[in-house]
Every structure is written in structure tokens, then in C-alpha cells.
Amino acid sequence: MTKWTLALLLGLLSGAALAAPKPCEELKKEIEVKIQASGVSTYTLEIVPNAEAKDPNMVVGSCEGGSKKIIYQKNA
């Protein structure tokens, strides 16, 4: 194999790793950090199956390969 072929293969493999589905708990923690940084103090984030995510305006993330959604609700 030439150096260029090896470099191309490594590049393709690293791109696939970056596109890998993110675990729900990891994504939820990242979203929580962003919400708290924006100054929101009372909110709820919940991980639900796609079928339970009725309002698309509440969805703030998708995880587990698109099989689950993270929904956000601001509490008063």
C-alpha cells in the first residue's frame, strides 16, 4: 500500500468514528451545560423514545442512532 492509500483509509475511518451515534446520557449532559450557561435555572430534560416526542418544538436532541429524542421543558 502506498502512503496516499493508507492516509485515505485512515481519513475515511476517522470520519466514520466522528459520525457515530452519541449515547443519550452524554448528549443530555452537553445540552444541560449549554442551558445552564444561558442562565436558565429551572428546566427539565427528558430522554424519550421517538414515539413519545409529540411536540417537535420541545425536541433539543436526537441520540441512540435516532431512536430516542431529548425533550426540553422550561419550568415556571
PyMOL Python script that loads the backbone (N, CA, C, O; Angstrom):
from pymol import cmd

cmd.read_pdbstr("""\
ATOM      1  N   MET A   1       0.834  -1.182   0.000  1.00  0.00           N
ATOM      2  CA  MET A   1       0.000   0.000   0.000  1.00  0.00           C
ATOM      3  C   MET A   1       0.877   1.243   0.000  1.00  0.00           C
ATOM      4  O   MET A   1       1.899   1.307   0.683  1.00  0.00           O
ATOM      5  N   THR A   2       0.468   2.188  -0.751  1.00  0.00           N
ATOM      6  CA  THR A   2       1.228   3.427  -0.770  1.00  0.00           C
ATOM      7  C   THR A   2       0.826   4.302   0.409  1.00  0.00           C
ATOM      8  O   THR A   2      -0.173   4.043   1.081  1.00  0.00           O
ATOM      9  N   LYS A   3       1.610   5.329   0.646  1.00  0.00           N
ATOM     10  CA  LYS A   3       1.320   6.239   1.755  1.00  0.00           C
ATOM     11  C   LYS A   3      -0.004   6.959   1.542  1.00  0.00           C
ATOM     12  O   LYS A   3      -0.738   7.209   2.498  1.00  0.00           O
ATOM     13  N   TRP A   4      -0.311   7.294   0.289  1.00  0.00           N
ATOM     14  CA  TRP A   4      -1.556   8.005  -0.004  1.00  0.00           C
ATOM     15  C   TRP A   4      -2.771   7.119   0.246  1.00  0.00           C
ATOM     16  O   TRP A   4      -3.784   7.588   0.765  1.00  0.00           O
ATOM     17  N   THR A   5      -2.682   5.884  -0.107  1.00  0.00           N
ATOM     18  CA  THR A   5      -3.786   4.959   0.120  1.00  0.00           C
ATOM     19  C   THR A   5      -4.024   4.771   1.612  1.00  0.00           C
ATOM     20  O   THR A   5      -5.166   4.762   2.071  1.00  0.00           O
ATOM     21  N   LEU A   6      -2.953   4.622   2.356  1.00  0.00           N
ATOM     22  CA  LEU A   6      -3.052   4.463   3.793  1.00  0.00           C
ATOM     23  C   LEU A   6      -3.661   5.713   4.435  1.00  0.00           C
ATOM     24  O   LEU A   6      -4.511   5.612   5.320  1.00  0.00           O
ATOM     25  N   ALA A   7      -3.224   6.878   3.987  1.00  0.00           N
ATOM     26  CA  ALA A   7      -3.758   8.132   4.519  1.00  0.00           C
ATOM     27  C   ALA A   7      -5.250   8.259   4.210  1.00  0.00           C
ATOM     28  O   ALA A   7      -6.024   8.705   5.056  1.00  0.00           O
ATOM     29  N   LEU A   8      -5.647   7.873   3.013  1.00  0.00           N
ATOM     30  CA  LEU A   8      -7.053   7.933   2.628  1.00  0.00           C
ATOM     31  C   LEU A   8      -7.895   6.993   3.485  1.00  0.00           C
ATOM     32  O   LEU A   8      -8.970   7.376   3.945  1.00  0.00           O
ATOM     33  N   LEU A   9      -7.425   5.781   3.701  1.00  0.00           N
ATOM     34  CA  LEU A   9      -8.157   4.832   4.531  1.00  0.00           C
ATOM     35  C   LEU A   9      -8.304   5.335   5.970  1.00  0.00           C
ATOM     36  O   LEU A   9      -9.379   5.227   6.560  1.00  0.00           O
ATOM     37  N   LEU A  10      -7.249   5.871   6.522  1.00  0.00           N
ATOM     38  CA  LEU A  10      -7.306   6.400   7.882  1.00  0.00           C
ATOM     39  C   LEU A  10      -8.264   7.581   7.970  1.00  0.00           C
ATOM     40  O   LEU A  10      -8.988   7.726   8.955  1.00  0.00           O
ATOM     41  N   GLY A  11      -8.267   8.410   6.956  1.00  0.00           N
ATOM     42  CA  GLY A  11      -9.189   9.542   6.926  1.00  0.00           C
ATOM     43  C   GLY A  11     -10.633   9.099   6.882  1.00  0.00           C
ATOM     44  O   GLY A  11     -11.480   9.670   7.568  1.00  0.00           O
ATOM     45  N   LEU A  12     -10.923   8.097   6.088  1.00  0.00           N
ATOM     46  CA  LEU A  12     -12.290   7.579   5.998  1.00  0.00           C
ATOM     47  C   LEU A  12     -12.733   6.944   7.310  1.00  0.00           C
ATOM     48  O   LEU A  12     -13.876   7.118   7.734  1.00  0.00           O
ATOM     49  N   LEU A  13     -11.841   6.216   7.945  1.00  0.00           N
ATOM     50  CA  LEU A  13     -12.171   5.579   9.216  1.00  0.00           C
ATOM     51  C   LEU A  13     -12.399   6.605  10.313  1.00  0.00           C
ATOM     52  O   LEU A  13     -13.291   6.432  11.144  1.00  0.00           O
ATOM     53  N   SER A  14     -11.612   7.664  10.329  1.00  0.00           N
ATOM     54  CA  SER A  14     -11.793   8.674  11.368  1.00  0.00           C
ATOM     55  C   SER A  14     -13.091   9.439  11.142  1.00  0.00           C
ATOM     56  O   SER A  14     -13.744   9.831  12.109  1.00  0.00           O
ATOM     57  N   GLY A  15     -13.472   9.657   9.907  1.00  0.00           N
ATOM     58  CA  GLY A  15     -14.739  10.321   9.617  1.00  0.00           C
ATOM     59  C   GLY A  15     -15.925   9.491  10.070  1.00  0.00           C
ATOM     60  O   GLY A  15     -16.910  10.043  10.560  1.00  0.00           O
ATOM     61  N   ALA A  16     -15.850   8.190   9.917  1.00  0.00           N
ATOM     62  CA  ALA A  16     -16.930   7.318  10.368  1.00  0.00           C
ATOM     63  C   ALA A  16     -17.035   7.336  11.881  1.00  0.00           C
ATOM     64  O   ALA A  16     -18.138   7.270  12.424  1.00  0.00           O
ATOM     65  N   ALA A  17     -15.924   7.422  12.560  1.00  0.00           N
ATOM     66  CA  ALA A  17     -15.949   7.469  14.022  1.00  0.00           C
ATOM     67  C   ALA A  17     -16.584   8.759  14.511  1.00  0.00           C
ATOM     68  O   ALA A  17     -17.275   8.757  15.530  1.00  0.00           O
ATOM     69  N   LEU A  18     -16.364   9.860  13.806  1.00  0.00           N
ATOM     70  CA  LEU A  18     -16.957  11.129  14.210  1.00  0.00           C
ATOM     71  C   LEU A  18     -18.465  11.137  14.006  1.00  0.00           C
ATOM     72  O   LEU A  18     -19.180  11.831  14.729  1.00  0.00           O
ATOM     73  N   ALA A  19     -18.953  10.391  13.051  1.00  0.00           N
ATOM     74  CA  ALA A  19     -20.375  10.353  12.753  1.00  0.00           C
ATOM     75  C   ALA A  19     -21.109   9.282  13.563  1.00  0.00           C
ATOM     76  O   ALA A  19     -22.304   9.065  13.361  1.00  0.00           O
ATOM     77  N   ALA A  20     -20.413   8.621  14.465  1.00  0.00           N
ATOM     78  CA  ALA A  20     -21.028   7.573  15.266  1.00  0.00           C
ATOM     79  C   ALA A  20     -22.118   8.165  16.160  1.00  0.00           C
ATOM     80  O   ALA A  20     -21.989   9.295  16.631  1.00  0.00           O
ATOM     81  N   PRO A  21     -23.187   7.407  16.395  1.00  0.00           N
ATOM     82  CA  PRO A  21     -24.271   7.915  17.239  1.00  0.00           C
ATOM     83  C   PRO A  21     -23.788   8.168  18.656  1.00  0.00           C
ATOM     84  O   PRO A  21     -22.987   7.413  19.206  1.00  0.00           O
ATOM     85  N   LYS A  22     -24.293   9.249  19.232  1.00  0.00           N
ATOM     86  CA  LYS A  22     -23.883   9.649  20.573  1.00  0.00           C
ATOM     87  C   LYS A  22     -24.821   9.016  21.603  1.00  0.00           C
ATOM     88  O   LYS A  22     -26.034   8.983  21.396  1.00  0.00           O
ATOM     89  N   PRO A  23     -24.267   8.512  22.713  1.00  0.00           N
ATOM     90  CA  PRO A  23     -25.128   7.992  23.777  1.00  0.00           C
ATOM     91  C   PRO A  23     -26.002   9.104  24.357  1.00  0.00           C
ATOM     92  O   PRO A  23     -25.569  10.252  24.451  1.00  0.00           O
ATOM     93  N   CYS A  24     -27.214   8.768  24.741  1.00  0.00           N
ATOM     94  CA  CYS A  24     -28.182   9.766  25.207  1.00  0.00           C
ATOM     95  C   CYS A  24     -27.707  10.520  26.448  1.00  0.00           C
ATOM     96  O   CYS A  24     -27.848  11.741  26.517  1.00  0.00           O
ATOM     97  N   GLU A  25     -27.158   9.823  27.410  1.00  0.00           N
ATOM     98  CA  GLU A  25     -26.736  10.487  28.649  1.00  0.00           C
ATOM     99  C   GLU A  25     -25.622  11.500  28.377  1.00  0.00           C
ATOM    100  O   GLU A  25     -25.593  12.570  28.984  1.00  0.00           O
ATOM    101  N   GLU A  26     -24.714  11.165  27.475  1.00  0.00           N
ATOM    102  CA  GLU A  26     -23.625  12.084  27.130  1.00  0.00           C
ATOM    103  C   GLU A  26     -24.169  13.347  26.460  1.00  0.00           C
ATOM    104  O   GLU A  26     -23.764  14.459  26.796  1.00  0.00           O
ATOM    105  N   LEU A  27     -25.084  13.166  25.518  1.00  0.00           N
ATOM    106  CA  LEU A  27     -25.675  14.310  24.830  1.00  0.00           C
ATOM    107  C   LEU A  27     -26.506  15.155  25.795  1.00  0.00           C
ATOM    108  O   LEU A  27     -26.481  16.384  25.727  1.00  0.00           O
ATOM    109  N   LYS A  28     -27.236  14.502  26.684  1.00  0.00           N
ATOM    110  CA  LYS A  28     -28.057  15.227  27.660  1.00  0.00           C
ATOM    111  C   LYS A  28     -27.178  16.115  28.544  1.00  0.00           C
ATOM    112  O   LYS A  28     -27.546  17.253  28.834  1.00  0.00           O
ATOM    113  N   LYS A  29     -26.030  15.609  28.970  1.00  0.00           N
ATOM    114  CA  LYS A  29     -25.118  16.399  29.794  1.00  0.00           C
ATOM    115  C   LYS A  29     -24.581  17.608  29.027  1.00  0.00           C
ATOM    116  O   LYS A  29     -24.462  18.696  29.590  1.00  0.00           O
ATOM    117  N   GLU A  30     -24.260  17.424  27.756  1.00  0.00           N
ATOM    118  CA  GLU A  30     -23.780  18.539  26.928  1.00  0.00           C
ATOM    119  C   GLU A  30     -24.866  19.612  26.781  1.00  0.00           C
ATOM    120  O   GLU A  30     -24.571  20.806  26.837  1.00  0.00           O
ATOM    121  N   ILE A  31     -26.105  19.189  26.595  1.00  0.00           N
ATOM    122  CA  ILE A  31     -27.208  20.131  26.453  1.00  0.00           C
ATOM    123  C   ILE A  31     -27.441  20.869  27.769  1.00  0.00           C
ATOM    124  O   ILE A  31     -27.699  22.072  27.770  1.00  0.00           O
ATOM    125  N   GLU A  32     -27.350  20.150  28.892  1.00  0.00           N
ATOM    126  CA  GLU A  32     -27.524  20.779  30.207  1.00  0.00           C
ATOM    127  C   GLU A  32     -26.508  21.891  30.424  1.00  0.00           C
ATOM    128  O   GLU A  32     -26.849  22.952  30.946  1.00  0.00           O
ATOM    129  N   VAL A  33     -25.267  21.653  30.028  1.00  0.00           N
ATOM    130  CA  VAL A  33     -24.225  22.668  30.183  1.00  0.00           C
ATOM    131  C   VAL A  33     -24.585  23.926  29.397  1.00  0.00           C
ATOM    132  O   VAL A  33     -24.420  25.039  29.897  1.00  0.00           O
ATOM    133  N   LYS A  34     -25.071  23.755  28.178  1.00  0.00           N
ATOM    134  CA  LYS A  34     -25.443  24.904  27.345  1.00  0.00           C
ATOM    135  C   LYS A  34     -26.634  25.658  27.917  1.00  0.00           C
ATOM    136  O   LYS A  34     -26.666  26.888  27.883  1.00  0.00           O
ATOM    137  N   ILE A  35     -27.610  24.929  28.440  1.00  0.00           N
ATOM    138  CA  ILE A  35     -28.792  25.576  29.017  1.00  0.00           C
ATOM    139  C   ILE A  35     -28.404  26.373  30.252  1.00  0.00           C
ATOM    140  O   ILE A  35     -28.830  27.516  30.415  1.00  0.00           O
ATOM    141  N   GLN A  36     -27.601  25.776  31.121  1.00  0.00           N
ATOM    142  CA  GLN A  36     -27.180  26.461  32.339  1.00  0.00           C
ATOM    143  C   GLN A  36     -26.317  27.673  32.020  1.00  0.00           C
ATOM    144  O   GLN A  36     -26.387  28.683  32.720  1.00  0.00           O
ATOM    145  N   ALA A  37     -25.514  27.585  30.984  1.00  0.00           N
ATOM    146  CA  ALA A  37     -24.664  28.716  30.586  1.00  0.00           C
ATOM    147  C   ALA A  37     -25.508  29.888  30.078  1.00  0.00           C
ATOM    148  O   ALA A  37     -25.084  31.041  30.157  1.00  0.00           O
ATOM    149  N   SER A  38     -26.699  29.590  29.559  1.00  0.00           N
ATOM    150  CA  SER A  38     -27.564  30.668  29.074  1.00  0.00           C
ATOM    151  C   SER A  38     -28.402  31.285  30.189  1.00  0.00           C
ATOM    152  O   SER A  38     -29.174  32.211  29.940  1.00  0.00           O
ATOM    153  N   GLY A  39     -28.259  30.786  31.412  1.00  0.00           N
ATOM    154  CA  GLY A  39     -28.917  31.394  32.567  1.00  0.00           C
ATOM    155  C   GLY A  39     -30.265  30.811  32.948  1.00  0.00           C
ATOM    156  O   GLY A  39     -30.923  31.340  33.844  1.00  0.00           O
ATOM    157  N   VAL A  40     -30.697  29.743  32.301  1.00  0.00           N
ATOM    158  CA  VAL A  40     -31.971  29.111  32.656  1.00  0.00           C
ATOM    159  C   VAL A  40     -31.739  28.273  33.914  1.00  0.00           C
ATOM    160  O   VAL A  40     -30.850  27.421  33.952  1.00  0.00           O
ATOM    161  N   SER A  41     -32.559  28.531  34.951  1.00  0.00           N
ATOM    162  CA  SER A  41     -32.319  27.836  36.213  1.00  0.00           C
ATOM    163  C   SER A  41     -33.269  26.663  36.457  1.00  0.00           C
ATOM    164  O   SER A  41     -32.874  25.677  37.080  1.00  0.00           O
ATOM    165  N   THR A  42     -34.493  26.747  35.986  1.00  0.00           N
ATOM    166  CA  THR A  42     -35.442  25.657  36.214  1.00  0.00           C
ATOM    167  C   THR A  42     -35.941  25.114  34.881  1.00  0.00           C
ATOM    168  O   THR A  42     -36.613  25.809  34.119  1.00  0.00           O
ATOM    169  N   TYR A  43     -35.601  23.877  34.622  1.00  0.00           N
ATOM    170  CA  TYR A  43     -35.969  23.224  33.369  1.00  0.00           C
ATOM    171  C   TYR A  43     -35.964  21.718  33.575  1.00  0.00           C
ATOM    172  O   TYR A  43     -35.478  21.219  34.590  1.00  0.00           O
ATOM    173  N   THR A  44     -36.504  21.011  32.614  1.00  0.00           N
ATOM    174  CA  THR A  44     -36.494  19.558  32.629  1.00  0.00           C
ATOM    175  C   THR A  44     -36.014  19.064  31.276  1.00  0.00           C
ATOM    176  O   THR A  44     -36.496  19.511  30.235  1.00  0.00           O
ATOM    177  N   LEU A  45     -35.071  18.148  31.296  1.00  0.00           N
ATOM    178  CA  LEU A  45     -34.641  17.430  30.097  1.00  0.00           C
ATOM    179  C   LEU A  45     -35.007  15.973  30.296  1.00  0.00           C
ATOM    180  O   LEU A  45     -34.736  15.394  31.348  1.00  0.00           O
ATOM    181  N   GLU A  46     -35.616  15.387  29.293  1.00  0.00           N
ATOM    182  CA  GLU A  46     -36.040  14.001  29.421  1.00  0.00           C
ATOM    183  C   GLU A  46     -35.698  13.238  28.144  1.00  0.00           C
ATOM    184  O   GLU A  46     -35.887  13.742  27.037  1.00  0.00           O
ATOM    185  N   ILE A  47     -35.200  12.036  28.307  1.00  0.00           N
ATOM    186  CA  ILE A  47     -34.901  11.151  27.182  1.00  0.00           C
ATOM    187  C   ILE A  47     -36.124  10.261  26.965  1.00  0.00           C
ATOM    188  O   ILE A  47     -36.560   9.555  27.874  1.00  0.00           O
ATOM    189  N   VAL A  48     -36.668  10.304  25.752  1.00  0.00           N
ATOM    190  CA  VAL A  48     -37.875   9.534  25.448  1.00  0.00           C
ATOM    191  C   VAL A  48     -37.713   8.816  24.103  1.00  0.00           C
ATOM    192  O   VAL A  48     -36.940   9.257  23.253  1.00  0.00           O
ATOM    193  N   PRO A  49     -38.441   7.713  23.913  1.00  0.00           N
ATOM    194  CA  PRO A  49     -38.465   7.081  22.587  1.00  0.00           C
ATOM    195  C   PRO A  49     -39.107   8.028  21.575  1.00  0.00           C
ATOM    196  O   PRO A  49     -39.893   8.898  21.951  1.00  0.00           O
ATOM    197  N   ASN A  50     -38.780   7.865  20.314  1.00  0.00           N
ATOM    198  CA  ASN A  50     -39.316   8.741  19.265  1.00  0.00           C
ATOM    199  C   ASN A  50     -40.830   8.861  19.318  1.00  0.00           C
ATOM    200  O   ASN A  50     -41.364   9.950  19.110  1.00  0.00           O
ATOM    201  N   ALA A  51     -41.529   7.776  19.589  1.00  0.00           N
ATOM    202  CA  ALA A  51     -42.988   7.779  19.581  1.00  0.00           C
ATOM    203  C   ALA A  51     -43.574   8.702  20.647  1.00  0.00           C
ATOM    204  O   ALA A  51     -44.702   9.174  20.505  1.00  0.00           O
ATOM    205  N   GLU A  52     -42.818   8.963  21.710  1.00  0.00           N
ATOM    206  CA  GLU A  52     -43.324   9.803  22.799  1.00  0.00           C
ATOM    207  C   GLU A  52     -42.995  11.282  22.607  1.00  0.00           C
ATOM    208  O   GLU A  52     -43.478  12.119  23.370  1.00  0.00           O
ATOM    209  N   ALA A  53     -42.195  11.617  21.621  1.00  0.00           N
ATOM    210  CA  ALA A  53     -41.839  13.015  21.351  1.00  0.00           C
ATOM    211  C   ALA A  53     -42.895  13.612  20.432  1.00  0.00           C
ATOM    212  O   ALA A  53     -42.722  13.656  19.214  1.00  0.00           O
ATOM    213  N   LYS A  54     -43.988  14.069  21.028  1.00  0.00           N
ATOM    214  CA  LYS A  54     -45.141  14.556  20.260  1.00  0.00           C
ATOM    215  C   LYS A  54     -44.932  15.958  19.691  1.00  0.00           C
ATOM    216  O   LYS A  54     -45.302  16.219  18.546  1.00  0.00           O
ATOM    217  N   ASP A  55     -44.342  16.864  20.474  1.00  0.00           N
ATOM    218  CA  ASP A  55     -44.179  18.258  20.058  1.00  0.00           C
ATOM    219  C   ASP A  55     -42.757  18.481  19.542  1.00  0.00           C
ATOM    220  O   ASP A  55     -41.816  18.477  20.335  1.00  0.00           O
ATOM    221  N   PRO A  56     -42.578  18.674  18.244  1.00  0.00           N
ATOM    222  CA  PRO A  56     -41.220  18.843  17.704  1.00  0.00           C
ATOM    223  C   PRO A  56     -40.524  20.103  18.231  1.00  0.00           C
ATOM    224  O   PRO A  56     -39.298  20.194  18.182  1.00  0.00           O
ATOM    225  N   ASN A  57     -41.293  21.076  18.734  1.00  0.00           N
ATOM    226  CA  ASN A  57     -40.694  22.285  19.284  1.00  0.00           C
ATOM    227  C   ASN A  57     -39.979  22.031  20.612  1.00  0.00           C
ATOM    228  O   ASN A  57     -39.158  22.844  21.038  1.00  0.00           O
ATOM    229  N   MET A  58     -40.283  20.923  21.261  1.00  0.00           N
ATOM    230  CA  MET A  58     -39.657  20.589  22.536  1.00  0.00           C
ATOM    231  C   MET A  58     -38.386  19.759  22.358  1.00  0.00           C
ATOM    232  O   MET A  58     -37.602  19.630  23.298  1.00  0.00           O
ATOM    233  N   VAL A  59     -38.170  19.199  21.177  1.00  0.00           N
ATOM    234  CA  VAL A  59     -37.027  18.320  20.929  1.00  0.00           C
ATOM    235  C   VAL A  59     -35.756  19.161  20.780  1.00  0.00           C
ATOM    236  O   VAL A  59     -35.683  20.054  19.936  1.00  0.00           O
ATOM    237  N   VAL A  60     -34.756  18.859  21.616  1.00  0.00           N
ATOM    238  CA  VAL A  60     -33.486  19.581  21.558  1.00  0.00           C
ATOM    239  C   VAL A  60     -32.322  18.677  21.174  1.00  0.00           C
ATOM    240  O   VAL A  60     -31.189  19.143  21.057  1.00  0.00           O
ATOM    241  N   GLY A  61     -32.592  17.390  20.978  1.00  0.00           N
ATOM    242  CA  GLY A  61     -31.521  16.485  20.583  1.00  0.00           C
ATOM    243  C   GLY A  61     -32.057  15.130  20.186  1.00  0.00           C
ATOM    244  O   GLY A  61     -33.164  14.743  20.558  1.00  0.00           O
ATOM    245  N   SER A  62     -31.252  14.419  19.426  1.00  0.00           N
ATOM    246  CA  SER A  62     -31.567  13.072  18.988  1.00  0.00           C
ATOM    247  C   SER A  62     -30.357  12.198  19.301  1.00  0.00           C
ATOM    248  O   SER A  62     -29.218  12.611  19.082  1.00  0.00           O
ATOM    249  N   CYS A  63     -30.602  10.990  19.813  1.00  0.00           N
ATOM    250  CA  CYS A  63     -29.488  10.133  20.223  1.00  0.00           C
ATOM    251  C   CYS A  63     -29.818   8.664  19.972  1.00  0.00           C
ATOM    252  O   CYS A  63     -30.890   8.320  19.474  1.00  0.00           O
ATOM    253  N   GLU A  64     -28.859   7.810  20.334  1.00  0.00           N
ATOM    254  CA  GLU A  64     -29.008   6.367  20.139  1.00  0.00           C
ATOM    255  C   GLU A  64     -29.338   6.037  18.683  1.00  0.00           C
ATOM    256  O   GLU A  64     -30.208   5.214  18.400  1.00  0.00           O
ATOM    257  N   GLY A  65     -28.631   6.692  17.776  1.00  0.00           N
ATOM    258  CA  GLY A  65     -28.832   6.434  16.359  1.00  0.00           C
ATOM    259  C   GLY A  65     -30.170   6.928  15.838  1.00  0.00           C
ATOM    260  O   GLY A  65     -30.680   6.407  14.846  1.00  0.00           O
ATOM    261  N   GLY A  66     -30.746   7.933  16.497  1.00  0.00           N
ATOM    262  CA  GLY A  66     -32.015   8.490  16.069  1.00  0.00           C
ATOM    263  C   GLY A  66     -33.231   7.782  16.634  1.00  0.00           C
ATOM    264  O   GLY A  66     -34.357   8.123  16.270  1.00  0.00           O
ATOM    265  N   SER A  67     -33.040   6.801  17.518  1.00  0.00           N
ATOM    266  CA  SER A  67     -34.176   6.066  18.070  1.00  0.00           C
ATOM    267  C   SER A  67     -34.795   6.752  19.278  1.00  0.00           C
ATOM    268  O   SER A  67     -35.908   6.411  19.679  1.00  0.00           O
ATOM    269  N   LYS A  68     -34.082   7.725  19.868  1.00  0.00           N
ATOM    270  CA  LYS A  68     -34.591   8.450  21.032  1.00  0.00           C
ATOM    271  C   LYS A  68     -34.402   9.947  20.836  1.00  0.00           C
ATOM    272  O   LYS A  68     -33.546  10.387  20.069  1.00  0.00           O
ATOM    273  N   LYS A  69     -35.216  10.717  21.541  1.00  0.00           N
ATOM    274  CA  LYS A  69     -35.138  12.177  21.498  1.00  0.00           C
ATOM    275  C   LYS A  69     -34.937  12.703  22.909  1.00  0.00           C
ATOM    276  O   LYS A  69     -35.311  12.063  23.891  1.00  0.00           O
ATOM    277  N   ILE A  70     -34.338  13.882  22.987  1.00  0.00           N
ATOM    278  CA  ILE A  70     -34.218  14.583  24.255  1.00  0.00           C
ATOM    279  C   ILE A  70     -35.149  15.782  24.155  1.00  0.00           C
ATOM    280  O   ILE A  70     -35.024  16.615  23.257  1.00  0.00           O
ATOM    281  N   ILE A  71     -36.084  15.850  25.095  1.00  0.00           N
ATOM    282  CA  ILE A  71     -37.039  16.946  25.073  1.00  0.00           C
ATOM    283  C   ILE A  71     -36.776  17.895  26.231  1.00  0.00           C
ATOM    284  O   ILE A  71     -36.359  17.479  27.312  1.00  0.00           O
ATOM    285  N   TYR A  72     -37.026  19.181  25.988  1.00  0.00           N
ATOM    286  CA  TYR A  72     -36.771  20.253  26.928  1.00  0.00           C
ATOM    287  C   TYR A  72     -38.085  20.917  27.316  1.00  0.00           C
ATOM    288  O   TYR A  72     -38.947  21.163  26.473  1.00  0.00           O
ATOM    289  N   GLN A  73     -38.219  21.199  28.598  1.00  0.00           N
ATOM    290  CA  GLN A  73     -39.371  21.960  29.060  1.00  0.00           C
ATOM    291  C   GLN A  73     -38.884  22.923  30.128  1.00  0.00           C
ATOM    292  O   GLN A  73     -38.260  22.513  31.107  1.00  0.00           O
ATOM    293  N   LYS A  74     -39.172  24.210  29.936  1.00  0.00           N
ATOM    294  CA  LYS A  74     -38.812  25.215  30.920  1.00  0.00           C
ATOM    295  C   LYS A  74     -39.882  25.232  31.997  1.00  0.00           C
ATOM    296  O   LYS A  74     -41.074  25.319  31.703  1.00  0.00           O
ATOM    297  N   ASN A  75     -39.449  25.148  33.237  1.00  0.00           N
ATOM    298  CA  ASN A  75     -40.378  25.157  34.369  1.00  0.00           C
ATOM    299  C   ASN A  75     -40.547  26.579  34.873  1.00  0.00           C
ATOM    300  O   ASN A  75     -39.589  27.352  34.900  1.00  0.00           O
ATOM    301  N   ALA A  76     -41.750  26.922  35.267  1.00  0.00           N
ATOM    302  CA  ALA A  76     -42.029  28.281  35.752  1.00  0.00           C
ATOM    303  C   ALA A  76     -41.656  28.460  37.200  1.00  0.00           C
ATOM    304  O   ALA A  76     -41.830  29.546  37.753  1.00  0.00           O
TER     305      ALA A  76
END
""", "prot")
cmd.dss("prot")
cmd.show_as("cartoon", "prot")
cmd.util.cbc("prot")
cmd.orient("prot")
